[in-house]
Amino acid sequence: MKRFACILLMLVAFFSATAQNVKEPVKWTAKATKKSDTEYILTLNATIEPSWHMYSQYSDENGAIPMTVVFNNNKGNYELIGKAKESKTEQAFNDVFGVTETFWSEKAQLTQVLKLLPNSNKIVQVALDYQVCKDACIQDTKNFQFDLSTLTYKIVKRFEKIAPVAVTTPTEAPAVDTATIHAPVTDTAVAAVATTTASDTTKVNAAAEKNTAKADDKESKDEGLLTIFIVAFLSGFAALLTPCVFPMIPMTVSFFTKQSKSRAAGIRNAITYGVSIIVIYVVLGSVVTAIFGADSLNALSTNVVFNLFFFVLLVVFACSFLGAFEIMLPNSWANKVDQQADRGGIIGILAMALALAIVSFSCTGPILGNLLVVAASKGGIAPVVGMFGFSLALALPFMLFAMFPGWMNSLPKSGGWLNTVKVFLGFLELAFAFKFLSNADLVLQMHLLERETFLAIWIAIFGALALYLFGKFTLPHDTPGGYISVGRLLLGLVTLSFTIYLIPGLWGAPLKIISGFPPSPTYSESPEGLGGGGHSATTTTALPEGAHAGPHGIVAFKDYEKALAYSKSVGKPLLVDYTGYACVNCRKMEDNVWIDKEILSVLNNDVVLVSLYVDYKEDLPEDKQYVSETTGKNIKTVGNKWSDLQITKYKTNSQPYYVIEGSEGTKLNEPVGYTPDKKEYLKWLKEGIGNYKK
């Protein structure tokens, strides 16, 4: 009995290890209800793990793969009444593919009404083919078989008998909940493509997956809030150098040091003043969060209407900084606050801090508006964190100079340089405004602000800023002068260098420094840049039979057997790239990692590359179709074949997935997935190649 128990435990451990990397983030249930004597309603319910998205039938086919609903045995058995209806979906723009995708989060439901025909056997077979994504994407199929005579169902690996097929082809997308329009998707909603062929009896460790997802989300949110804090702190420091705030430092510090009965009291009052500034701005951030809701800010800021509103708002703020007009709060507000400041004590100090916020609004307002826009795009408590960072930078000098009055002698005198800072910020806000206009254009797919147009506008803005800093023209509030300072000259040179850096982007240069600001290279007049000068190369050598020119001109195969045979003939290891056409992280690896000079040399000279697309939908010849011995599923397409190969050999189903194999098709080192670190990826390549040569 003990031996039997040990053997059983070993078998369980073996199959658990075999399936541990096969993910199944969507769990399905179903039911059938009788509507009338001949009509029935089929309902399919999906529970989606946190942070995963499952894509609708109506999602743009140029992005993640849309769901398909197939009724296998309806000929002479039943007829469908309308199309399968979907529960409320969400939308997000994917800036890698340049399309708006439609998907579900957490839960999804499909309902289909059907009418039985005379002599029906009351058996309904429904096949769902869908994609679900987080850090990787998984293409899965679920087969539901309903028995309407008993109103029961079961999920099967494959239908015993394949009857004539009728596909419910969506012709008109349902209304999308406009309150759940999400930010452009970069790294979190779509990353890679895979085809899951895990057995329906395979159980994934749901608790571990859920904890991992929560940890990933927390880490991402923490990084986002830290970024907001840093940006806000720098923004507060910039506001400190404007004409409305900087002259207030010596005046306020002098008040606290001279009017207080002792130095200790002066320091205490100055600290209270600084804390009051922080409290005022943090309360402002809290009010913004409370009014709009912690989670709805992100949806609002990435909505087309709000993106256009933010664009107009930032242009207005930029014009104000450039000197067209001043944005000021009513004078009556400042007068009332000044009256409270005369009361003294904590209330008086708080009133002084509020007076600073009101009086300086013509300078701080545009910066605050810009900061709140950025914070809103992050959602959650980002506006509170942003206001804390901004106010901390604003308050610290008042507290520090009150503690150490001698430092005041090192402060530069007020003058025309303060307006130069203000104008500089105005140009930055004008450039940043076009990011929001670009977001709206991307979502609407109007192609009015493609990559080349966006870069041309930025080149014009930063070129004009460079000329301004060199003193080639002046603006309304500038002080006339015959020379420019050394600091202004150096800043002008930096700006001019940045402008020159942008220019090759018109010809396809990747411009990694500003990656994420302009539209992606695919959203352009020509993906190769003006004149076809993009960074994609074309090979000049003769291609082996069955090969093609892949990314950056790398000789690549799409068929595993042909690639393996070729690798044997040339005596090189085989680099197997399990990938997908709709795989975002695969494209990132190709664009950002494979383009590295050393890595590109290895890929061109030291390995044979085969890219196996698991989402390739071309049908295999009928005599080549088979039932997988690993998963028990029907392998009908080329993509199914490569996915089954990956599952069978490496027990995983996510992409990108890289394996270096020897001449017998065995791995030479441990496979890797998405590896954005170039040094790490190069080290992995060299390790596999080194093992091949041993």
C-alpha positions as CSV (number, residue, x, y, z in Angstrom):
1,M,0.0,0.0,0.0
2,K,2.9,2.3,0.8
3,R,4.5,1.6,-2.5
4,F,1.2,2.3,-4.3
5,A,0.9,5.6,-2.4
6,C,4.5,6.6,-3.3
7,I,4.0,5.7,-7.0
8,L,0.7,7.7,-7.0
9,L,2.4,10.8,-5.4
10,M,5.2,10.5,-8.0
11,L,2.8,10.5,-10.8
12,V,0.9,13.5,-9.4
13,A,4.2,15.4,-9.0
14,F,5.2,14.5,-12.5
15,F,2.0,15.6,-14.2
16,S,1.9,18.8,-12.0
17,A,5.5,19.6,-13.1
18,T,4.5,18.9,-16.7
19,A,1.6,21.3,-16.5
20,Q,3.0,24.0,-14.2
21,N,3.9,26.4,-17.0
22,V,0.6,25.9,-19.0
23,K,-1.6,28.8,-18.0
24,E,-5.4,28.9,-18.1
25,P,-6.4,32.4,-16.9
26,V,-10.1,32.1,-18.0
27,K,-12.4,29.6,-16.3
28,W,-15.8,28.8,-18.0
29,T,-19.2,27.8,-16.9
30,A,-22.4,27.5,-19.0
31,K,-26.1,26.9,-18.7
32,A,-29.1,26.3,-21.0
33,T,-32.5,27.6,-20.2
34,K,-35.8,26.9,-22.0
35,K,-37.5,30.0,-23.4
36,S,-40.4,28.2,-25.1
37,D,-41.2,24.8,-26.5
38,T,-38.8,25.3,-29.3
39,E,-36.5,28.2,-28.2
40,Y,-33.6,28.0,-25.8
41,I,-31.0,30.4,-24.4
42,L,-27.4,29.3,-24.1
43,T,-25.3,31.3,-21.7
44,L,-21.5,31.1,-21.4
45,N,-19.9,32.7,-18.4
46,A,-16.2,33.5,-18.1
47,T,-14.2,34.4,-14.9
48,I,-11.0,36.1,-15.9
49,E,-8.0,36.3,-13.6
50,P,-6.9,39.7,-12.4
51,S,-4.9,41.9,-14.9
52,W,-5.9,39.6,-17.8
53,H,-8.0,40.8,-20.8
54,M,-10.1,38.5,-23.1
55,Y,-10.8,40.0,-26.5
56,S,-14.3,40.4,-28.0
57,Q,-15.7,39.2,-31.3
58,Y,-15.7,42.9,-32.3
59,S,-12.1,43.7,-31.5
60,D,-10.1,45.1,-34.4
61,E,-8.5,42.2,-36.2
62,N,-5.3,44.1,-36.7
63,G,-4.6,44.0,-33.0
64,A,-5.1,41.1,-30.6
65,I,-7.1,38.2,-32.1
66,P,-10.9,38.5,-31.8
67,M,-13.0,35.8,-30.4
68,T,-14.9,33.5,-32.8
69,V,-18.0,31.6,-31.9
70,V,-18.7,28.4,-34.0
71,F,-21.8,26.3,-34.0
72,N,-20.7,22.9,-35.3
73,N,-23.9,20.9,-35.8
74,N,-26.7,23.3,-36.6
75,K,-27.5,22.1,-40.1
76,G,-31.1,20.6,-39.9
77,N,-30.8,20.6,-36.1
78,Y,-31.5,24.2,-35.0
79,E,-31.3,27.7,-36.2
80,L,-29.7,30.7,-34.6
81,I,-31.8,33.7,-33.7
82,G,-29.5,36.7,-34.1
83,K,-25.8,36.7,-33.2
84,A,-24.2,35.8,-29.9
85,K,-24.7,38.8,-27.6
86,E,-21.8,40.0,-25.3
87,S,-21.8,41.5,-21.9
88,K,-20.4,45.0,-21.4
89,T,-16.9,45.4,-22.8
90,E,-14.1,47.9,-22.4
91,Q,-11.8,49.5,-25.0
92,A,-8.1,50.5,-25.0
93,F,-5.9,51.9,-27.8
94,N,-2.8,49.6,-28.5
95,D,-0.1,52.0,-29.7
96,V,2.1,49.0,-30.9
97,F,-0.5,47.8,-33.4
98,G,-2.1,51.3,-33.8
99,V,-5.7,50.0,-33.2
100,T,-8.4,50.3,-30.6
101,E,-9.1,46.9,-29.0
102,T,-12.3,45.7,-27.4
103,F,-12.1,43.3,-24.4
104,W,-13.4,42.1,-21.1
105,S,-11.8,42.3,-17.6
106,E,-12.6,40.0,-14.7
107,K,-15.9,38.7,-16.1
108,A,-17.6,38.1,-19.5
109,Q,-20.8,36.6,-20.7
110,L,-22.1,35.4,-24.1
111,T,-25.7,34.6,-24.8
112,Q,-27.2,33.0,-27.8
113,V,-30.9,32.3,-28.6
114,L,-31.7,29.4,-30.9
115,K,-34.7,27.6,-32.2
116,L,-34.9,23.8,-32.5
117,L,-36.0,22.5,-35.9
118,P,-38.3,19.5,-36.3
119,N,-36.7,16.1,-35.5
120,S,-33.8,17.9,-33.7
121,N,-31.5,15.7,-31.6
122,K,-31.3,18.6,-29.1
123,I,-27.5,18.4,-29.1
124,V,-25.8,21.7,-29.6
125,Q,-22.0,22.0,-30.1
126,V,-20.4,25.4,-29.6
127,A,-16.7,26.0,-30.1
128,L,-15.1,29.2,-28.7
129,D,-11.7,30.4,-30.0
130,Y,-10.4,33.4,-28.0
131,Q,-7.3,35.2,-26.9
132,V,-6.5,36.4,-23.4
133,C,-3.6,38.7,-22.5
134,K,-1.6,40.1,-19.6
135,D,2.3,39.9,-19.7
136,A,1.8,37.2,-22.3
137,C,-1.2,36.3,-24.5
138,I,-2.8,32.9,-24.8
139,Q,-4.9,31.6,-27.6
140,D,-7.4,29.0,-26.3
141,T,-10.3,26.9,-27.5
142,K,-13.2,25.7,-25.5
143,N,-15.7,23.1,-26.8
144,F,-19.2,23.2,-25.2
145,Q,-21.7,20.4,-25.8
146,F,-25.2,21.1,-24.7
147,D,-28.0,18.5,-24.3
148,L,-31.2,20.5,-24.4
149,S,-33.3,17.5,-23.4
150,T,-31.8,17.6,-19.9
151,L,-30.5,21.3,-20.0
152,T,-27.0,20.1,-19.2
153,Y,-23.6,20.7,-20.8
154,K,-20.1,19.5,-20.7
155,I,-16.7,20.8,-21.9
156,V,-15.0,18.4,-24.2
157,K,-11.5,18.2,-25.7
158,R,-12.9,17.7,-29.2
159,F,-16.3,16.9,-30.7
160,E,-16.8,13.3,-31.6
161,K,-18.4,14.2,-34.9
162,I,-17.6,17.3,-36.8
163,A,-20.8,18.5,-38.6
164,P,-21.1,21.3,-41.2
165,V,-20.0,24.5,-39.6
166,A,-21.8,27.8,-39.3
167,V,-19.8,30.7,-37.9
168,T,-21.6,33.6,-36.3
169,T,-19.8,36.4,-38.1
170,P,-20.2,39.7,-36.4
171,T,-21.3,42.5,-38.7
172,E,-22.0,45.3,-36.3
173,A,-20.2,45.9,-33.0
174,P,-22.3,46.4,-29.9
175,A,-22.2,49.6,-27.9
176,V,-19.1,49.9,-25.8
177,D,-19.2,51.4,-22.3
178,T,-17.7,54.8,-22.9
179,A,-17.0,55.2,-19.2
180,T,-14.4,52.4,-19.4
181,I,-12.1,53.7,-22.1
182,H,-8.6,52.9,-21.0
183,A,-5.1,54.4,-21.7
184,P,-3.1,53.3,-24.7
185,V,-1.8,50.0,-24.0
186,T,2.0,49.4,-23.9
187,D,3.2,46.8,-21.6
188,T,0.3,45.6,-19.5
189,A,-2.7,44.7,-21.7
190,V,-1.1,43.0,-24.5
191,A,2.4,41.5,-24.6
192,A,2.7,38.2,-26.4
193,V,0.7,35.6,-28.2
194,A,0.4,31.9,-27.5
195,T,-1.9,29.0,-28.1
196,T,-2.9,27.0,-25.1
197,T,-3.4,23.4,-25.6
198,A,-3.6,22.4,-22.0
199,S,-6.0,19.6,-21.1
200,D,-9.3,20.7,-19.6
201,T,-8.4,18.5,-16.7
202,T,-5.1,20.3,-16.1
203,K,-5.4,22.6,-13.1
204,V,-3.2,25.7,-12.7
205,N,-2.2,26.9,-9.3
206,A,-4.7,29.7,-9.2
207,A,-3.6,31.1,-5.9
208,A,0.0,31.5,-7.1
209,E,-1.1,33.0,-10.4
210,K,-3.3,35.5,-8.5
211,N,-0.6,36.4,-6.0
212,T,1.9,36.9,-8.9
213,A,-0.6,39.2,-10.7
214,K,-1.3,41.2,-7.6
215,A,2.5,41.6,-7.0
216,D,3.1,42.7,-10.6
217,D,0.2,45.2,-10.3
218,K,1.5,46.6,-7.0
219,E,5.1,46.9,-8.4
220,S,3.8,48.7,-11.5
221,K,1.6,51.1,-9.5
222,D,4.5,51.8,-7.0
223,E,6.8,52.7,-9.9
224,G,4.1,54.9,-11.5
225,L,3.5,56.8,-8.2
226,L,7.3,57.3,-7.7
227,T,7.5,58.7,-11.3
228,I,4.6,61.0,-10.5
229,F,6.3,62.2,-7.3
230,I,9.6,62.9,-9.0
231,V,8.0,64.8,-11.9
232,A,5.9,66.7,-9.4
233,F,8.9,67.6,-7.3
234,L,10.8,68.9,-10.3
235,S,7.7,70.8,-11.4
236,G,7.5,72.4,-8.0
237,F,11.1,73.4,-8.3
238,A,10.5,74.9,-11.7
239,A,7.5,76.9,-10.3
240,L,9.9,78.2,-7.6
241,L,12.0,79.8,-10.3
242,T,9.1,81.8,-11.8
243,P,8.6,85.6,-11.4
244,C,5.6,85.0,-9.2
245,V,7.2,82.8,-6.6
246,F,11.0,83.4,-6.4
247,P,10.8,87.1,-5.2
248,M,8.5,85.9,-2.4
249,I,11.3,83.8,-0.7
250,P,13.4,86.6,0.8
251,M,10.2,88.6,1.7
252,T,8.6,85.7,3.5
253,V,11.7,84.5,5.3
254,S,12.5,88.1,6.4
255,F,9.0,88.4,7.9
256,F,9.4,85.2,9.9
257,T,12.9,86.0,11.1
258,K,12.2,89.7,12.0
259,Q,8.6,89.5,13.3
260,S,9.1,86.5,15.6
261,K,10.1,87.0,19.2
262,S,13.0,84.5,19.0
263,R,15.0,82.6,16.3
264,A,13.4,79.4,17.5
265,A,9.9,80.9,17.1
266,G,10.8,82.2,13.6
267,I,12.0,78.7,12.6
268,R,8.9,77.2,14.0
269,N,6.6,79.6,12.2
270,A,8.5,79.1,8.9
271,I,8.1,75.3,9.3
272,T,4.4,75.8,10.0
273,Y,4.2,77.9,6.9
274,G,5.9,75.3,4.8
275,V,3.7,72.5,6.1
276,S,0.7,74.7,5.4
277,I,1.7,75.0,1.8
278,I,2.0,71.2,1.6
279,V,-1.4,70.8,3.3
280,I,-3.1,73.2,0.8
281,Y,-1.9,71.5,-2.3
282,V,-2.4,67.9,-0.9
283,V,-6.0,68.9,-0.1
284,L,-6.3,70.1,-3.7
285,G,-5.1,66.7,-5.0
286,S,-7.5,64.9,-2.6
287,V,-10.4,67.0,-3.8
288,V,-9.7,66.2,-7.4
289,T,-9.4,62.5,-6.6
290,A,-12.6,62.6,-4.5
291,I,-14.6,64.4,-7.2
292,F,-13.6,62.2,-10.1
293,G,-13.0,59.0,-8.2
294,A,-9.7,57.2,-7.7
295,D,-10.2,54.8,-10.7
296,S,-12.2,57.0,-13.1
297,L,-9.5,59.6,-13.5
298,N,-7.6,57.3,-15.8
299,A,-10.7,56.6,-17.9
300,L,-11.5,60.3,-18.1
301,S,-8.0,61.4,-19.1
302,T,-7.7,58.9,-21.9
303,N,-11.1,59.5,-23.4
304,V,-11.0,61.3,-26.7
305,V,-13.0,64.3,-25.5
306,F,-10.8,64.7,-22.4
307,N,-7.6,64.3,-24.5
308,L,-8.8,67.1,-26.7
309,F,-9.7,69.2,-23.7
310,F,-6.3,68.6,-22.1
311,F,-4.7,69.6,-25.4
312,V,-6.6,72.9,-25.6
313,L,-5.9,73.5,-21.8
314,L,-2.2,73.0,-22.2
315,V,-2.0,75.2,-25.3
316,V,-3.8,78.0,-23.3
317,F,-1.4,77.5,-20.4
318,A,1.6,77.6,-22.8
319,C,0.4,80.9,-24.4
320,S,0.1,82.3,-20.9
321,F,3.7,81.4,-20.1
322,L,4.8,82.8,-23.4
323,G,3.3,86.2,-22.5
324,A,0.1,86.3,-24.5
325,F,-2.0,86.9,-21.3
326,E,-1.9,86.1,-17.6
327,I,-4.2,83.7,-15.8
328,M,-5.1,85.1,-12.4
329,L,-7.6,84.3,-9.7
330,P,-10.0,87.1,-8.6
331,N,-8.3,89.8,-6.5
332,S,-11.1,89.6,-4.0
333,W,-9.9,86.1,-3.0
334,A,-6.4,87.5,-2.2
335,N,-7.8,90.4,-0.2
336,K,-10.0,88.2,2.0
337,V,-7.1,85.8,2.6
338,D,-4.8,88.8,3.5
339,Q,-7.3,89.9,6.2
340,Q,-7.0,86.5,7.8
341,A,-3.2,86.6,7.7
342,D,-3.3,89.7,9.9
343,R,-4.8,87.5,12.7
344,G,-1.5,85.8,13.5
345,G,-1.0,82.4,15.0
346,I,-1.5,79.2,13.1
347,I,-4.6,80.5,11.3
348,G,-2.7,83.5,10.2
349,I,0.2,81.5,8.9
350,L,-2.2,79.1,7.1
351,A,-3.8,82.2,5.5
352,M,-0.4,83.4,4.4
353,A,0.3,80.1,2.7
354,L,-3.1,80.3,1.0
355,A,-2.3,83.8,-0.1
356,L,0.9,82.6,-1.7
357,A,-1.0,79.9,-3.6
358,I,-3.5,82.5,-4.9
359,V,-1.1,85.3,-5.7
360,S,1.3,83.0,-7.5
361,F,-1.4,81.2,-9.5
362,S,-0.6,83.1,-12.8
363,C,2.8,81.2,-12.7
364,T,1.9,78.0,-10.8
365,G,-1.5,77.5,-12.4
366,P,-0.2,76.3,-15.8
367,I,2.3,74.0,-14.1
368,L,-0.3,72.6,-11.7
369,G,-2.8,72.1,-14.6
370,N,-0.2,70.1,-16.5
371,L,0.8,68.1,-13.4
372,L,-2.9,67.2,-12.7
373,V,-3.3,66.1,-16.3
374,V,-0.3,63.8,-16.0
375,A,-1.4,62.5,-12.6
376,A,-5.0,61.9,-13.9
377,S,-3.5,59.7,-16.6
378,K,-2.2,57.4,-13.9
379,G,-5.4,57.3,-11.9
380,G,-5.7,56.2,-8.2
381,I,-4.1,58.5,-5.7
382,A,-1.6,59.9,-8.2
383,P,-3.1,63.5,-7.9
384,V,-2.5,63.4,-4.2
385,V,1.1,62.1,-4.6
386,G,1.6,64.7,-7.3
387,M,0.4,67.6,-5.2
388,F,2.6,66.4,-2.3
389,G,5.7,66.3,-4.5
390,F,4.9,69.7,-6.0
391,S,4.2,71.4,-2.7
392,L,7.2,69.8,-1.0
393,A,9.6,71.4,-3.5
394,L,7.8,74.7,-3.2
395,A,7.8,74.7,0.7
396,L,11.3,73.4,1.4
397,P,13.2,76.6,0.4
398,F,11.0,78.7,2.7
399,M,11.7,76.4,5.7
400,L,15.4,75.9,5.0
401,F,16.2,79.6,4.4
402,A,14.3,80.5,7.7
403,M,16.5,77.9,9.5
404,F,19.7,79.2,7.8
405,P,19.2,82.9,6.9
406,G,22.9,83.1,5.8
407,W,22.0,81.1,2.8
408,M,20.0,84.0,1.5
409,N,23.2,85.7,0.4
410,S,23.8,82.9,-2.2
411,L,20.4,83.4,-3.9
412,P,20.6,85.1,-7.3
413,K,18.9,88.4,-7.7
414,S,15.5,88.6,-9.4
415,G,15.6,89.7,-13.0
416,G,14.9,88.9,-16.6
417,W,16.2,85.3,-16.1
418,L,12.9,84.5,-14.2
419,N,10.9,85.3,-17.3
420,T,13.2,83.2,-19.4
421,V,12.4,80.2,-17.1
422,K,8.7,81.0,-17.6
423,V,9.0,81.1,-21.4
424,F,11.1,77.9,-21.3
425,L,8.3,76.1,-19.4
426,G,5.8,77.5,-21.9
427,F,7.6,75.9,-24.8
428,L,7.7,72.6,-22.9
429,E,4.0,72.7,-22.2
430,L,3.2,73.5,-25.9
431,A,5.2,70.4,-26.9
432,F,3.6,68.2,-24.3
433,A,0.1,69.3,-25.4
434,F,0.6,67.6,-28.7
435,K,0.9,64.2,-26.9
436,F,-2.7,64.5,-25.9
437,L,-3.8,65.5,-29.4
438,S,-1.9,62.5,-30.7
439,N,-3.7,60.2,-28.2
440,A,-7.1,61.4,-29.5
441,D,-5.9,60.9,-33.1
442,L,-4.7,57.4,-32.4
443,V,-7.9,56.4,-30.8
444,L,-10.0,57.8,-33.6
445,Q,-7.5,56.4,-36.2
446,M,-7.8,59.6,-38.3
447,H,-4.1,59.6,-39.2
448,L,-4.0,63.4,-38.9
449,L,-1.1,63.4,-36.5
450,E,1.1,60.5,-37.7
451,R,4.7,60.0,-36.5
452,E,6.3,62.2,-39.1
453,T,3.8,65.1,-38.5
454,F,4.3,64.8,-34.7
455,L,8.1,64.9,-35.0
456,A,7.9,67.9,-37.4
457,I,5.9,69.8,-34.9
458,W,8.3,69.0,-32.1
459,I,11.3,69.9,-34.3
460,A,9.6,73.3,-35.0
461,I,8.8,73.9,-31.3
462,F,12.3,73.0,-29.9
463,G,14.0,74.7,-32.8
464,A,12.1,78.0,-32.0
465,L,13.0,77.5,-28.3
466,A,16.7,77.2,-29.2
467,L,16.5,80.4,-31.2
468,Y,14.8,82.1,-28.3
469,L,17.5,81.0,-25.9
470,F,20.2,82.3,-28.3
471,G,18.4,85.7,-28.2
472,K,17.3,85.7,-31.8
473,F,13.8,87.0,-30.8
474,T,12.1,88.2,-27.6
475,L,8.6,87.8,-26.2
476,P,6.3,90.4,-24.5
477,H,7.7,90.2,-20.9
478,D,11.4,89.8,-21.7
479,T,13.8,92.4,-20.4
480,P,15.8,94.0,-23.3
481,G,19.5,93.2,-23.1
482,G,22.5,93.1,-25.4
483,Y,23.8,89.7,-24.3
484,I,22.8,86.3,-23.0
485,S,24.2,84.6,-20.0
486,V,26.5,81.6,-20.2
487,G,23.8,79.4,-18.5
488,R,21.2,80.5,-21.2
489,L,23.8,79.7,-23.9
490,L,24.4,76.2,-22.6
491,L,20.7,75.5,-22.3
492,G,20.3,76.7,-25.8
493,L,23.0,74.3,-27.0
494,V,21.3,71.4,-25.3
495,T,17.9,72.3,-26.8
496,L,19.5,72.7,-30.3
497,S,21.2,69.3,-29.9
498,F,17.9,67.7,-29.0
499,T,16.2,69.3,-32.0
500,I,18.9,67.9,-34.3
501,Y,18.5,64.5,-32.6
502,L,14.8,64.5,-33.6
503,I,15.4,65.1,-37.3
504,P,16.5,61.5,-38.2
505,G,13.3,60.3,-36.8
506,L,11.6,61.5,-40.0
507,W,13.6,58.9,-41.8
508,G,12.8,56.0,-39.4
509,A,15.3,56.4,-36.6
510,P,13.9,54.9,-33.4
511,L,14.5,57.9,-31.2
512,K,14.7,55.8,-28.0
513,I,15.1,58.8,-25.7
514,I,11.5,59.9,-26.4
515,S,10.1,56.4,-26.9
516,G,6.4,56.5,-26.0
517,F,5.8,60.2,-26.8
518,P,5.5,60.2,-30.5
519,P,3.2,57.7,-32.3
520,S,4.8,54.3,-33.0
521,P,6.7,53.7,-36.3
522,T,3.7,51.7,-37.5
523,Y,1.4,54.7,-37.2
524,S,3.2,56.8,-39.9
525,E,3.1,57.7,-43.6
526,S,5.6,55.0,-44.2
527,P,6.7,52.4,-41.6
528,E,10.2,52.7,-43.1
529,G,10.3,56.4,-42.6
530,L,10.6,59.1,-45.3
531,G,12.3,57.7,-48.4
532,G,12.4,54.2,-47.0
533,G,15.3,54.9,-44.7
534,G,13.9,53.1,-41.7
535,H,16.0,50.9,-39.4
536,S,14.7,47.6,-41.0
537,A,17.3,46.2,-43.3
538,T,17.1,43.9,-46.2
539,T,19.5,41.0,-46.7
540,T,21.8,41.2,-49.7
541,T,22.8,37.5,-49.6
542,A,21.1,34.7,-51.4
543,L,18.4,33.1,-49.2
544,P,18.4,29.4,-48.5
545,E,15.4,27.4,-49.7
546,G,12.4,28.0,-47.4
547,A,14.0,31.1,-45.8
548,H,13.0,34.8,-45.9
549,A,14.4,38.1,-44.8
550,G,13.3,38.6,-41.2
551,P,13.6,41.6,-38.9
552,H,16.7,43.7,-39.7
553,G,17.5,41.4,-42.7
554,I,18.2,38.3,-40.6
555,V,17.8,35.1,-42.6
556,A,14.9,33.4,-41.0
557,F,12.7,30.3,-41.5
558,K,9.1,29.7,-40.7
559,D,9.2,25.9,-40.9
560,Y,10.8,24.0,-38.1
561,E,11.8,20.9,-40.1
562,K,13.4,22.9,-42.9
563,A,15.2,25.1,-40.4
564,L,16.6,22.1,-38.4
565,A,17.8,20.4,-41.6
566,Y,19.5,23.6,-42.7
567,S,21.2,24.1,-39.3
568,K,22.6,20.6,-39.6
569,S,24.0,21.3,-43.1
570,V,25.7,24.5,-42.1
571,G,26.9,23.3,-38.6
572,K,25.1,25.9,-36.6
573,P,22.8,25.7,-33.6
574,L,19.1,26.4,-34.2
575,L,17.5,29.4,-32.5
576,V,13.8,28.6,-32.2
577,D,11.6,31.7,-31.8
578,Y,8.1,30.8,-30.6
579,T,6.3,34.0,-31.6
580,G,3.0,35.4,-32.9
581,Y,1.8,38.0,-35.4
582,A,-0.1,39.8,-32.7
583,C,2.7,39.5,-30.1
584,V,3.7,42.9,-28.7
585,N,6.6,41.8,-26.6
586,C,7.9,39.8,-29.6
587,R,8.0,43.0,-31.6
588,K,9.7,44.8,-28.7
589,M,12.4,42.1,-28.6
590,E,12.9,42.4,-32.4
591,D,12.9,46.3,-32.4
592,N,14.9,47.0,-29.2
593,V,17.0,43.9,-28.5
594,W,17.8,42.2,-31.7
595,I,18.8,45.5,-33.3
596,D,21.8,45.7,-30.9
597,K,25.1,45.4,-32.9
598,E,26.5,42.4,-31.0
599,I,23.2,40.5,-30.9
600,L,22.5,41.2,-34.5
601,S,25.9,39.9,-35.5
602,V,25.2,36.7,-33.5
603,L,21.8,36.2,-35.1
604,N,23.3,36.8,-38.6
605,N,26.4,34.6,-38.3
606,D,26.3,32.2,-35.4
607,V,22.8,30.6,-35.4
608,V,20.0,29.6,-37.7
609,L,16.8,31.4,-36.8
610,V,13.3,29.9,-37.2
611,S,10.3,31.9,-36.1
612,L,7.2,29.7,-35.4
613,Y,4.0,31.8,-35.4
614,V,1.6,30.1,-33.0
615,D,-1.3,32.3,-34.3
616,Y,-0.8,31.5,-38.0
617,K,-4.3,30.5,-39.1
618,E,-3.6,28.7,-42.4
619,D,-5.1,25.2,-42.3
620,L,-2.8,22.2,-42.5
621,P,-3.5,19.8,-45.4
622,E,-6.2,17.3,-44.2
623,D,-3.7,14.4,-44.2
624,K,-1.4,16.5,-41.9
625,Q,-4.1,17.3,-39.3
626,Y,-3.9,15.2,-36.2
627,V,-5.0,14.9,-32.5
628,S,-2.3,16.0,-30.1
629,E,-1.0,13.1,-27.9
630,T,-0.1,15.7,-25.2
631,T,-3.4,17.6,-25.0
632,G,-5.9,15.5,-26.9
633,K,-6.9,18.5,-29.1
634,N,-7.4,18.7,-32.8
635,I,-4.4,20.2,-34.5
636,K,-5.8,21.9,-37.7
637,T,-3.7,24.9,-38.4
638,V,0.0,25.7,-38.8
639,G,-0.2,27.8,-35.6
640,N,-1.8,24.9,-33.7
641,K,1.1,22.7,-34.9
642,W,3.8,25.0,-33.6
643,S,2.0,25.6,-30.4
644,D,1.6,21.9,-29.8
645,L,5.3,21.5,-30.5
646,Q,6.1,24.1,-27.8
647,I,3.7,22.5,-25.3
648,T,5.0,19.0,-26.0
649,K,8.7,19.8,-25.8
650,Y,8.8,22.6,-23.3
651,K,5.6,22.4,-21.3
652,T,4.8,26.1,-21.7
653,N,2.4,28.1,-23.8
654,S,3.5,31.8,-23.7
655,Q,5.4,33.9,-26.1
656,P,8.0,35.2,-26.9
657,Y,9.9,32.0,-26.0
658,Y,13.4,31.4,-27.2
659,V,15.2,28.0,-27.3
660,I,18.7,27.2,-28.7
661,E,18.7,23.6,-30.0
662,G,21.4,21.3,-31.2
663,S,21.4,19.2,-34.4
664,E,19.1,16.6,-32.8
665,G,16.5,19.2,-31.7
666,T,17.5,19.1,-28.0
667,K,17.9,22.3,-26.0
668,L,21.5,23.4,-25.3
669,N,20.6,25.7,-22.3
670,E,17.6,26.8,-20.4
671,P,15.0,28.6,-22.7
672,V,14.1,32.2,-21.9
673,G,11.1,34.4,-22.5
674,Y,10.8,38.2,-22.8
675,T,14.3,39.5,-22.0
676,P,14.6,43.3,-22.6
677,D,18.1,43.4,-21.0
678,K,20.4,43.2,-24.0
679,K,23.5,42.1,-22.0
680,E,21.5,39.3,-20.4
681,Y,20.1,38.1,-23.8
682,L,23.5,38.2,-25.4
683,K,25.0,36.2,-22.5
684,W,22.2,33.6,-23.0
685,L,22.9,33.4,-26.7
686,K,26.6,32.9,-26.2
687,E,26.0,30.3,-23.6
688,G,23.9,28.2,-25.9
689,I,26.3,28.6,-28.8
690,G,29.2,27.7,-26.5
691,N,27.5,24.5,-25.5
692,Y,26.9,23.6,-29.1
693,K,30.6,23.8,-29.9
694,K,31.6,21.6,-27.0
